[in-house]
Amino acid sequence: MAKSAVQFKIADVSRALKGAAKGGMKIGRAEIDPATGRIIVVAAGEAAESQSALDRWMEADNARAP
């Protein structure tokens, strides 16, 4: 099996997070698509995406605790 090319580097993520913080954004999380290398910085307190059925089920305490 051949190794696939790396789409992003740690420095890319660090640069995106530092830039957002310098711009005044309170960072909530960063999402990275390993296939494309797309880095998305989400602000803290930003409305969350609609939950999947699995997320709702887990929040309803139906999932076992680790």
Buried (B, 14 or more C-beta within 10 A) or exposed (E): EEEEEEBBEEEBBEEBBEEBEEEEBEBEEBEBEEEEBEBEBBEEEEEEEEEEEEEEEEEEEEEEEE
